[in-house]
Amino acid sequence: MNDLEELAARYLVNEDEDTTAPVKKEPPRAERVSRTPPARTISSPTEKETSPRIQTREVYIPVSSFKQQEPEDDFEDFDEEPVRKPKKVKKVKPKKQKKAKKAPTPDYYDDDYAEVAVKKPNHVGRFFLCLFTLLLMLIITIASVCLVISYGPSPTIRNICVLSAKQASATKWVPGLFLSEKTIQDIMDASNSVNTDVVAIDDIITEEEDDEWSNAVDGMKLIFRQEPNYKAYVLLIKDPSRVNLGISSDNFAGATAGMRIFEIADKYKCVAAINGGEFADPGGQGTGAQPIGLTYSQGKCVWGSSTGGTFIGFDKDNNLVCVEGLSKAKADEMGIRDGCCFMYKNVIIERDGDNVKLNYADDNLGIAQKTAIGQRADGTVIMIVTDGRSAESVGATRNDMIDLMVEYGAVTAGSLDGGSSSMLYYRDYWDAYKIDKNGLDEYQQQGLVNRYKAFTKPRRIPTYFIVMPRDES
């Protein structure tokens, strides 16, 4: 039975049937039968007449209405519900998920969020930030200290710092950052002011003890001194003829660099040496190629035509000469054999007949490494080098060097280049004086007696006072 027949049968109404009676729920389609009664077999005419007449009426439903109407959901007589084609679901390719990073441990909470993620700290950035902060604080501290020293209540401390800075080539410019040029010049002029003490030569001459040279090694004595503010190394050489001036080049005009003290010792095969005269040293970066001022070596003038300051050297009679403003003509007349120059007003002790002048400078308070050379009345040469710029040896002053020279009997003496140029060399001194070599630093194990307090290797300089081996003949 097609759909039209099924609907037609459904809408056929039996007139004899009580339409008010409740409509019985029709069984499912599989159990339903056609409303048209099945054909009955009439066995007799009587039965045909007595059977009630079943009247039917036909209801015509336009076909078009079936096409327009949709079956309602409450029609239960359909054996199947209309099948709706499922919509095609577009397959979405799942995106490749990135590997989830491990969430950092939150370090604080607030009202809006239970947890707040914290970025991984940048250790490199923090390191440089701390370093920059430290350097900035250090600069501010140093500047503050310098300002307090420059304009504080103690002019003495100010003068000490200015003069100490001026004695080192690398720090000559520092005072100009805080003080005017006039103030600096006034301090320098005051330091050059000499107050001379005159004493009789008999008060300076020390009586030679019989056993003074009994423990000497190769005609020399090395003495270690520890003073309150500095450490000093004193070398006494009995024979002054052994002291010469060693030079780094035989042709200073074409020289490009000086020699280190170990190199000069190898060149001359000397047993001891100290640094000599002045040389150009701009910003502490000079190469020591040429000396400044008149320079003699082994009786020959090797540089200069006139003095560049205080001339310090020996004549042919082995006497120490310390004079200001010596010309070449005068030097030749005096018979100078070895010597060099170091700035002006560096004659610290001079002999004047039967008297000795001690040229103290009470306002010259600069402390640093110092080098000086002197001579006794008997000819003994005195070489003194002091340490500086360290806790155990801050440094010596000009007056300290004078007092040391007087203590060892000097009647003539002059100051040589100081600061990082101050060096005393003594070949194999650890064996001569029973010193544990393992306790010495790198340069001392090469023959340097004092401690070198610079950030570079020992300076290259043009001139040295050297001690030649003793003539056994």
C-alpha positions in Angstrom: 0.0 0.0 0.0 1.4 3.3 -1.0 1.2 6.5 0.9 -2.0 7.8 -0.9 -3.9 4.6 -0.2 -2.8 4.7 3.4 -3.9 8.3 3.9 -7.2 7.7 2.2 -8.0 4.7 4.3 -7.2 6.7 7.4 -9.5 9.5 6.5 -12.6 7.3 5.6 -15.2 7.8 8.3 -17.8 5.2 9.3 -21.1 7.0 9.8 -22.4 4.4 12.2 -19.4 4.7 14.3 -19.5 6.8 17.4 -17.1 9.7 16.7 -17.3 10.9 20.3 -15.8 7.7 21.6 -12.2 8.0 22.4 -10.0 7.0 19.6 -8.2 3.9 20.2 -4.6 4.0 19.5 -3.9 2.1 16.4 -1.4 -0.6 16.5 1.8 -0.3 14.7 1.7 -0.5 11.0 2.9 -4.0 10.9 -0.3 -5.0 12.9 -2.8 -2.8 11.2 -5.1 -4.0 8.5 -7.1 -2.1 5.9 -10.3 -0.3 7.2 -12.2 -1.9 4.3 -13.8 -5.0 5.7 -12.6 -8.1 4.1 -14.9 -9.8 1.7 -17.3 -12.1 3.3 -18.9 -15.2 1.8 -22.7 -15.1 2.0 -24.0 -18.5 2.6 -27.6 -17.5 2.2 -29.8 -14.6 1.1 -31.2 -14.2 4.6 -27.8 -13.5 5.9 -27.2 -10.9 3.2 -30.3 -8.9 4.2 -29.8 -9.0 7.9 -26.1 -7.8 7.7 -25.8 -4.2 8.5 -25.0 -2.0 5.6 -21.7 -0.4 5.8 -21.6 2.9 4.3 -18.4 4.6 3.3 -17.6 7.9 2.0 -14.6 9.1 0.1 -12.6 12.0 1.1 -10.6 13.6 -1.7 -7.4 15.1 -0.6 -5.5 17.0 -3.3 -2.2 15.5 -4.1 -0.6 18.9 -4.0 -1.3 19.1 -0.3 0.8 16.1 0.4 3.6 17.6 -1.4 3.5 20.8 0.6 2.9 19.4 4.0 5.6 17.9 6.1 4.8 15.0 8.3 4.3 16.1 11.9 6.4 14.7 14.7 3.4 13.4 16.6 2.4 11.0 13.8 3.2 7.7 15.3 1.7 5.6 12.6 4.8 5.9 10.5 7.0 2.9 11.0 10.0 5.0 10.4 10.9 8.6 11.1 12.1 10.6 8.2 15.8 10.1 7.8 17.8 13.3 7.5 21.1 13.2 5.8 23.8 14.1 8.2 25.7 17.2 7.4 29.2 16.6 6.2 31.6 17.5 8.9 34.7 19.0 7.6 37.6 17.2 9.0 40.0 19.7 10.6 43.5 18.7 10.8 44.7 19.2 14.3 47.4 21.8 14.7 50.7 20.8 15.9 51.0 21.9 19.4 54.2 23.4 20.7 55.9 21.8 23.6 54.6 23.4 26.7 57.2 25.2 28.6 57.6 24.5 32.2 55.7 27.1 34.1 58.0 29.0 36.5 57.2 29.0 40.2 55.2 32.1 41.0 56.8 34.3 43.5 53.8 36.4 44.5 50.0 36.6 44.5 47.6 39.4 44.1 43.8 39.9 44.3 43.1 39.5 40.6 45.2 36.4 39.9 45.9 33.4 42.0 49.3 32.9 40.4 51.5 35.1 38.4 54.2 33.6 36.2 57.7 35.0 36.7 60.2 35.2 33.8 63.5 33.4 34.1 66.0 35.9 35.5 68.7 37.2 33.2 71.9 36.5 35.1 74.2 38.1 32.6 72.3 41.3 32.6 72.3 41.3 36.4 76.0 40.7 36.5 76.8 43.7 34.2 74.3 45.8 36.1 76.0 45.0 39.4 79.5 45.6 37.9 78.4 49.0 36.5 76.9 50.0 39.8 80.1 48.9 41.6 82.3 50.9 39.3 80.1 53.9 39.5 80.1 53.8 43.3 83.9 53.3 43.3 84.3 56.4 41.0 82.0 58.5 43.2 83.9 57.4 46.3 87.3 58.2 44.9 86.1 61.5 43.6 84.6 62.4 47.0 87.8 61.4 48.8 89.9 63.5 46.4 87.6 66.5 46.9 87.8 66.2 50.6 91.6 66.0 50.4 91.8 68.9 48.0 89.5 71.3 49.9 89.6 69.7 53.4 91.0 71.0 56.6 94.5 69.6 56.2 96.8 71.3 53.6 99.6 68.9 54.6 97.6 65.8 53.4 96.7 67.7 50.2 100.4 68.5 49.5 101.5 65.0 50.2 99.0 63.6 47.7 99.8 66.2 45.0 103.6 65.7 45.3 103.3 61.9 45.3 101.1 62.0 42.2 103.6 64.4 40.5 106.5 62.1 41.1 104.9 59.3 39.1 104.7 59.8 35.3 101.4 58.0 35.0 99.6 60.2 37.6 101.0 63.7 37.0 97.6 64.8 35.5 95.5 63.7 38.5 95.9 66.8 40.6 94.8 69.0 37.7 91.3 67.4 38.0 90.6 68.9 41.4 93.0 71.9 41.8 93.8 74.9 39.8 97.2 75.2 38.0 98.2 78.1 40.3 97.5 76.0 43.4 99.5 73.1 42.0 102.4 75.3 41.0 102.5 76.9 44.5 102.8 73.4 46.1 105.6 72.5 43.7 107.5 75.7 44.3 107.2 75.2 48.1 108.6 71.6 47.7 111.7 72.9 45.9 112.4 75.3 48.8 115.5 73.9 50.5 116.5 74.6 54.1 120.1 73.6 54.3 121.7 72.2 57.5 125.5 72.6 57.6 127.4 70.2 59.7 131.1 69.5 60.2 132.5 66.7 58.1 133.9 65.1 61.2 130.4 64.7 62.4 129.5 62.8 59.3 132.5 60.6 58.9 132.1 57.3 60.5 135.0 55.5 62.0 135.7 52.4 59.9 135.3 49.3 62.0 137.8 46.5 61.6 135.1 44.0 61.0 132.8 46.1 58.8 134.0 44.2 55.6 134.7 40.9 57.3 131.3 39.5 56.1 131.3 41.3 52.8 130.7 39.3 49.6 132.8 40.2 46.6 133.7 43.6 48.2 130.0 44.6 48.7 127.5 44.5 51.5 123.7 44.3 51.1 121.7 45.6 54.0 117.9 45.2 54.5 116.2 48.0 56.4 112.6 48.1 57.7 111.6 51.6 58.7 108.1 52.6 60.0 106.9 53.9 56.6 109.2 52.2 54.1 111.5 49.3 53.4 115.0 50.1 52.2 117.8 48.2 50.5 121.3 49.5 51.0 124.3 48.3 48.9 127.8 49.4 50.0 130.6 49.1 47.4 134.1 49.5 48.8 135.9 50.2 45.6 134.3 53.2 43.7 136.2 52.4 40.5 133.9 49.4 39.9 130.9 51.8 39.5 130.2 52.8 35.9 127.3 54.0 33.9 125.7 51.3 31.7 123.8 52.5 28.7 121.1 50.7 26.7 122.3 51.8 23.3 125.6 52.8 21.7 123.7 55.1 19.4 120.9 56.9 21.2 120.0 58.9 18.1 118.7 55.8 16.4 117.4 53.9 19.5 113.7 53.0 19.8 113.6 51.5 23.3 115.8 51.2 26.4 116.7 48.0 28.2 115.3 46.3 31.3 117.7 45.9 34.2 118.1 42.2 33.6 119.2 42.9 30.0 121.7 45.6 31.1 123.2 43.1 33.6 123.6 40.5 30.8 125.1 43.1 28.4 127.8 44.3 30.9 128.1 41.1 32.9 127.8 43.3 36.0 127.1 41.9 39.5 124.8 44.8 40.6 122.9 47.8 39.2 120.5 50.5 40.0 118.4 52.7 37.7 120.0 55.9 36.5 118.8 59.2 35.0 115.8 60.9 33.4 114.1 60.0 30.1 111.1 61.1 28.2 108.1 59.3 29.8 104.8 60.8 28.5 101.8 59.4 30.5 104.1 56.7 32.0 104.3 55.0 28.6 107.8 56.0 27.6 110.1 53.4 26.0 113.3 54.8 27.6 114.9 55.1 24.2 117.0 58.3 24.9 118.1 59.9 28.1 117.5 63.6 29.0 120.6 65.7 29.6 124.3 65.2 29.6 125.3 61.5 29.6 128.8 60.0 30.0 129.8 56.4 29.8 133.4 55.1 30.3 134.9 58.5 29.8 132.9 59.3 26.6 130.0 61.7 26.2 127.3 59.6 24.6 124.4 62.1 24.7 123.6 65.7 25.1 125.7 68.9 25.1 124.5 70.4 28.3 122.9 69.2 31.5 119.1 68.7 31.7 119.1 69.2 35.4 121.2 67.8 38.2 124.2 65.9 37.0 125.3 62.9 39.1 128.4 60.9 38.2 132.0 60.0 38.8 135.2 61.7 37.7 138.4 60.0 36.7 139.6 60.1 40.3 136.5 58.1 41.3 134.9 60.9 43.2 131.1 61.3 43.1 130.1 64.6 41.5 126.6 66.1 42.1 126.2 69.5 40.6 123.5 71.7 39.0 123.7 72.9 35.4 126.9 71.1 34.2 127.9 71.8 30.6 129.8 69.5 28.4 132.8 71.8 28.4 132.8 71.9 32.2 132.4 68.2 32.4 135.4 67.6 30.2 137.4 70.0 32.2 136.4 68.1 35.4 137.4 64.8 33.8 133.9 63.2 34.1 134.0 59.5 33.1 130.5 58.3 33.9 127.3 60.1 34.8 123.7 61.1 33.9 121.1 63.8 34.8 117.9 63.8 36.8 115.8 66.9 36.8 116.8 69.9 39.0 117.6 70.4 42.7 118.3 66.8 43.3 121.7 67.3 45.1 120.7 66.2 48.5 124.1 66.1 50.2 127.2 68.1 49.1 130.6 68.6 50.5 131.9 72.1 51.0 135.5 72.0 52.3 135.3 70.8 55.9 131.6 71.1 56.0 128.7 69.1 54.6 125.5 70.6 53.5 122.3 68.6 54.0 119.7 70.0 51.6 116.5 69.1 53.4 113.1 70.1 51.9 110.5 70.1 54.7 107.7 70.9 52.2 108.7 68.1 49.8 106.3 65.6 51.4 105.8 63.3 48.4 106.2 59.6 49.2 107.1 57.0 46.6 109.8 54.5 45.7 113.1 56.2 45.8 116.6 55.7 44.4 119.8 57.6 45.5 123.5 57.2 45.2 126.1 58.7 47.6 129.7 58.4 48.6 131.6 58.3 51.9 134.8 60.3 52.5 136.8 57.1 52.2 135.3 56.5 48.7 132.8 53.8 49.6 129.8 54.1 47.3 126.3 53.9 48.8 123.3 52.8 46.7 119.8 53.0 48.3 116.5 51.9 46.8 113.2 51.9 48.7 109.9 50.2 48.2 106.6 52.0 48.0 102.9 51.9 47.1 102.2 49.0 49.5 100.9 48.4 53.0 104.3 47.4 54.4 106.2 50.2 52.6 104.2 53.3 51.7 107.3 55.1 50.5 110.1 57.4 51.5 110.4 61.2 51.3 113.4 63.2 50.2 114.3 63.9 53.9 114.1 60.1 54.6 116.8 59.5 51.9 119.0 62.2 53.4 118.8 60.7 56.8 119.7 57.2 55.5 122.7 58.6 53.6 124.0 60.4 56.6 123.6 57.3 58.7 125.9 55.4 56.4 128.4 58.3 56.3 127.6 60.0 52.9 129.3 63.3 52.3 128.0 63.6 48.8 124.7 62.3 47.4 122.1 62.8 44.7 118.6 61.6 44.0 117.9 59.5 40.9 114.8 58.6 39.0 112.1 57.1 41.3 108.7 55.6 41.2 108.3 52.5 39.0 111.9 53.1 37.7 113.4 52.4 41.2 115.2 49.1 41.0 118.2 47.3 42.6 119.7 44.3 40.9 122.2 41.9 42.6 123.2 38.8 40.8 122.5 35.6 42.8 122.1 37.5 46.1 119.9 34.7 47.6 122.9 32.4 47.6 125.3 35.1 48.9 123.0 36.0 51.8 121.3 32.6 52.4 117.8 33.7 51.4 115.1 31.2 50.6 114.5 31.6 46.8 111.1 30.1 47.0 109.8 33.1 49.0 110.8 35.5 46.2 108.6 36.8 43.5 109.1 36.3 39.7 111.4 39.3 39.3 113.3 38.8 42.5 114.2 35.3 41.3 115.8 36.9 38.3 118.0 39.1 40.5 115.8 42.1 41.5 116.2 42.8 45.2 113.3 45.2 45.9 109.7 44.4 45.1 108.5 45.8 41.8 105.1 47.5 42.4 103.8 48.2 38.9 101.3 46.5 36.6 103.8 46.0 33.9 107.2 44.4 33.6 110.2 46.3 34.9 110.7 49.5 32.9 112.9 49.9 29.9 115.2 52.8 30.7 118.4 54.2 28.9 120.9 54.5 31.8 121.9 52.4 34.9 124.7 52.7 37.5 126.3 49.3 37.4 128.9 47.5 39.5 131.4 45.6 37.6 133.1 42.4 38.9 136.1 42.9 41.2 139.5 42.8 39.5 141.1 39.9 41.2 144.6 41.0 40.0 
